[in-house]
Amino acid sequence: MSQFTSALQTSEYHVASIDWELERTGDEGVDEDGTDALSILRDDYPTIGKVVYSVHMGDLRVHREAKFLGADYVVEKQAVSDEHSDEQYVEAVLRAARLNFFRRVSEHLRRIGRLPEELAEHDSVELSDEQERKLYSEALDALTTSFLMGEEDEVLMNLLKKRGMLREFDSPRYVSLPFHAKLAELLGYVRVTPEQLSQILRIDPDTAERLLNGEEEPPTSEETKQHCYWLASILGFVLRLSDDNPDLMPGFWTVKYLYRKSRYVPPWDSQGLCDYLIDSGPPGLAESLYWIRRY
């Protein structure tokens, strides 16, 4: 077990795949098997997803023992290569990886007091899409809050990135887009609705919806085109506030009193940028952009 424990101590693992019987004798003449590995994982690395893949899993007694020792999933390996059992094994490993991230994010949220109550007692290896949605929604909100407070939660950031819950902003691709596609992408990041956009730009809802779709540049007045450029610049500012993390932009788009301790407070601070622009329309766009460029 020395190599196994050494590997666990020196690297990060999401899933451990274990055979029940290694059939190997160490230098001291001690047989090593899957029970030793499972015990170590259960006691010292509880968040790692544990899969036992062995010809012995058809034995109900062995199956029960594996589960008792902390195996999350057990799959019976056929003596002769079998496509069905191989598929079951791959599926079990993928589910174990999902479970690992669920456990690690849950553990972190519990530590910072943000774990949803309905998930606090979750101890099943079966995860529903709704449970994952609730957990990662809360995690994203907690991460956004840490950014808004100027205290980036790097642990949570790394977990969500590895889980694929945070989109990467592809700057080279974005730069190559035509303007109307850039605007649509930025608006999508902050989840602006056609109704909201029509109020911000003071345009009809149909034109607003076409702008949001980004399929083609709709015919608008020169004045409205200028307002669109102002709005894109403001959204670019929100993206920079979010450290180029699109999934954090909604928090900065709606937050109030972010600059309450600042010497130069922006015109939207008491309402949040989204509500301010909806209420004030193009004059608000001009005032906001003036503040951004000056301060």
Secondary structure, DSSP 8 states (H G I E B T S, - for coil): -HHHHHHHHHS--SEEEE-SEEEEE-TTS-EEEHHHHHHHHHHH-TTSEEEEEEGGGGSHHHHHHHHHTT-SEEEE--SS--HHHHHHHHHHHHHHHHHHHHHHHHHHHHHTT---GGGTT---S---HHHHHHHHHHHHHHHHHHHHTT---HHHHHHHHHTT-S----HHHHHTS-HHHHHHHHHHHTT--HHHHHHHHT--HHHHHHHHHTSS-----HHHHHHHHHHHHHHHHHHHHTTT-GGGHHHHHH-SSTTTTSSS--TTTTT-HHHHHHHH-HHHHHHHHHHHHH-
